[in-house]
């Protein structure tokens, strides 16, 4: 054994594995003393650190014959090629999920044991990996070191930047084989394909609902717990998700970056602008498979399709049922007499905000002929 090897093994103590009788001599919980001088990564062993540094210093000799991506090691190329062949040789013994890498499978298995050893010191969140914790802590620090060269946007991690940059080049390499849709990420395509297969593997333990992906299930579970951790400092609103919270904050700052080229309207999100632009073009790409109706947005199609199969939101005071919970809330006010939407110019109040907007036209003198509104 060389002096370097001796130094490396001396820095870490051996720990027993819970799953077998073996001893791991080169792993030490949260200790990662070997830091890369060229990026923010750190490692438990010197050999791992040296191997990582070849990414920065070595030529990439191994090229993918399908997409031309280059790699420093042949093993990395082999793993990458599985994304093209869809080969996933590593299978979870608990839920049958498959993975291209054994490391990804071992990380996934922790989701079954709820083992999240790395806890944030600023909020209740905990993570499977120390690298996930480091990335999360940038949210608290407001640190976004990865900058887009084509727009002012910045990101917490480089993968977010790479995904974002596809918006500028309109690159959507992952195409659905059933319909015309294409996606920036392979994970988005997988989630989309479940719509065609009507597969909803993520089931809520508190109600009969099931979901296409785990993030949708987590979002839904907030309804049961009432948890809304992201609070706006400028108004009483709170949100389940940081992304919703950030979008909401733009309503206070007037940050509507995405402007329509045909009319004066502007939007907080690029997806909202795309949906709006279809009003001008007349494009309705989302077709109902059960009737001739078409829609500008996928969410409108999804809501419409409930007409054909279900009205899950039932009134407890009369036989009426509704497609959306918001429609049930509006209807319930007919029973309670509640009129929360008050006119600021006269004593009138209304069940729905849309009724208030129509009423306010009386004061402004604006009458919408195209919608046939009577005053």
ChimeraX attribute file (.defattr): number of C-alpha atoms within 10 A of each C-alpha:
attribute: neighborCount
match mode: 1-to-1
recipient: residues
	/A:1	5
	/A:2	7
	/A:3	7
	/A:4	11
	/A:5	12
	/A:6	10
	/A:7	11
	/A:8	16
	/A:9	15
	/A:10	12
	/A:11	15
	/A:12	18
	/A:13	12
	/A:14	13
	/A:15	14
	/A:16	12
	/A:17	10
	/A:18	8
	/A:19	6
	/A:20	7
	/A:21	8
	/A:22	10
	/A:23	12
	/A:24	12
	/A:25	13
	/A:26	15
	/A:27	19
	/A:28	15
	/A:29	12
	/A:30	12
	/A:31	14
	/A:32	17
	/A:33	14
	/A:34	17
	/A:35	16
	/A:36	15
	/A:37	10
	/A:38	9
	/A:39	9
	/A:40	9
	/A:41	15
	/A:42	19
	/A:43	18
	/A:44	20
	/A:45	21
	/A:46	20
	/A:47	14
	/A:48	12
	/A:49	19
	/A:50	14
	/A:51	11
	/A:52	16
	/A:53	16
	/A:54	13
	/A:55	13
	/A:56	12
	/A:57	10
	/A:58	11
	/A:59	12
	/A:60	15
	/A:61	11
	/A:62	17
	/A:63	15
	/A:64	14
	/A:65	9
	/A:66	8
	/A:67	9
	/A:68	9
	/A:69	13
	/A:70	17
	/A:71	19
	/A:72	19
	/A:73	17
	/A:74	14
	/A:75	11
	/A:76	12
	/A:77	17
	/A:78	14
	/A:79	14
	/A:80	17
	/A:81	18
	/A:82	15
	/A:83	12
	/A:84	11
	/A:85	8
	/A:86	10
	/A:87	13
	/A:88	15
	/A:89	12
	/A:90	17
	/A:91	16
	/A:92	14
	/A:93	10
	/A:94	8
	/A:95	9
	/A:96	9
	/A:97	13
	/A:98	17
	/A:99	19
	/A:100	19
	/A:101	15
	/A:102	15
	/A:103	11
	/A:104	12
	/A:105	18
	/A:106	14
	/A:107	13
	/A:108	16
	/A:109	17
	/A:110	12
	/A:111	12
	/A:112	10
	/A:113	8
	/A:114	10
	/A:115	14
	/A:116	14
	/A:117	14
	/A:118	18
	/A:119	15
	/A:120	15
	/A:121	10
	/A:122	8
	/A:123	10
	/A:124	7
	/A:125	12
	/A:126	17
	/A:127	18
	/A:128	17
	/A:129	15
	/A:130	19
	/A:131	14
	/A:132	12
	/A:133	18
	/A:134	16
	/A:135	14
	/A:136	17
	/A:137	17
	/A:138	15
	/A:139	13
	/A:140	11
	/A:141	8
	/A:142	10
	/A:143	14
	/A:144	15
	/A:145	12
	/A:146	16
	/A:147	15
	/A:148	15
	/A:149	10
	/A:150	8
	/A:151	9
	/A:152	7
	/A:153	13
	/A:154	17
	/A:155	19
	/A:156	19
	/A:157	16
	/A:158	15
	/A:159	11
	/A:160	12
	/A:161	17
	/A:162	13
	/A:163	12
	/A:164	16
	/A:165	18
	/A:166	15
	/A:167	12
	/A:168	9
	/A:169	8
	/A:170	10
	/A:171	14
	/A:172	14
	/A:173	13
	/A:174	16
	/A:175	15
	/A:176	15
	/A:177	10
	/A:178	8
	/A:179	9
	/A:180	8
	/A:181	13
	/A:182	17
	/A:183	18
	/A:184	18
	/A:185	15
	/A:186	15
	/A:187	12
	/A:188	13
	/A:189	18
	/A:190	15
	/A:191	16
	/A:192	18
	/A:193	17
	/A:194	15
	/A:195	12
	/A:196	11
	/A:197	8
	/A:198	11
	/A:199	14
	/A:200	15
	/A:201	13
	/A:202	16
	/A:203	15
	/A:204	15
	/A:205	10
	/A:206	8
	/A:207	9
	/A:208	7
	/A:209	12
	/A:210	17
	/A:211	20
	/A:212	19
	/A:213	19
	/A:214	15
	/A:215	11
	/A:216	12
	/A:217	18
	/A:218	14
	/A:219	13
	/A:220	16
	/A:221	17
	/A:222	15
	/A:223	11
	/A:224	11
	/A:225	8
	/A:226	9
	/A:227	13
	/A:228	15
	/A:229	14
	/A:230	16
	/A:231	15
	/A:232	15
	/A:233	9
	/A:234	8
	/A:235	9
	/A:236	7
	/A:237	12
	/A:238	17
	/A:239	17
	/A:240	19
	/A:241	14
	/A:242	15
	/A:243	11
	/A:244	12
	/A:245	18
	/A:246	14
	/A:247	14
	/A:248	17
	/A:249	17
	/A:250	15
	/A:251	12
	/A:252	11
	/A:253	8
	/A:254	11
	/A:255	15
	/A:256	15
	/A:257	13
	/A:258	16
	/A:259	15
	/A:260	15
	/A:261	10
	/A:262	8
	/A:263	9
	/A:264	7
	/A:265	13
	/A:266	18
	/A:267	19
	/A:268	19
	/A:269	15
	/A:270	15
	/A:271	12
	/A:272	13
	/A:273	18
	/A:274	15
	/A:275	15
	/A:276	17
	/A:277	18
	/A:278	15
	/A:279	11
	/A:280	11
	/A:281	8
	/A:282	10
	/A:283	14
	/A:284	15
	/A:285	15
	/A:286	16
	/A:287	15
	/A:288	14
	/A:289	10
	/A:290	8
	/A:291	9
	/A:292	7
	/A:293	13
	/A:294	17
	/A:295	18
	/A:296	19
	/A:297	19
	/A:298	15
	/A:299	11
	/A:300	12
	/A:301	18
	/A:302	13
	/A:303	11
	/A:304	16
	/A:305	17
	/A:306	14
	/A:307	11
	/A:308	9
	/A:309	9
	/A:310	11
	/A:311	14
	/A:312	13
	/A:313	16
	/A:314	15
	/A:315	15
	/A:316	10
	/A:317	8
	/A:318	9
	/A:319	7
	/A:320	12
	/A:321	17
	/A:322	18
	/A:323	18
	/A:324	14
	/A:325	14
	/A:326	11
	/A:327	13
	/A:328	18
	/A:329	15
	/A:330	15
	/A:331	17
	/A:332	17
	/A:333	15
	/A:334	11
	/A:335	11
	/A:336	8
	/A:337	10
	/A:338	13
	/A:339	15
	/A:340	13
	/A:341	16
	/A:342	15
	/A:343	15
	/A:344	9
	/A:345	8
	/A:346	9
	/A:347	7
	/A:348	12
	/A:349	17
	/A:350	18
	/A:351	19
	/A:352	17
	/A:353	16
	/A:354	11
	/A:355	12
	/A:356	17
	/A:357	13
	/A:358	16
	/A:359	19
	/A:360	17
	/A:361	14
	/A:362	12
	/A:363	10
	/A:364	8
	/A:365	8
	/A:366	10
	/A:367	16
	/A:368	11
	/A:369	8
	/A:370	6
	/A:371	7
	/A:372	8
	/A:373	11
	/A:374	10
	/A:375	8
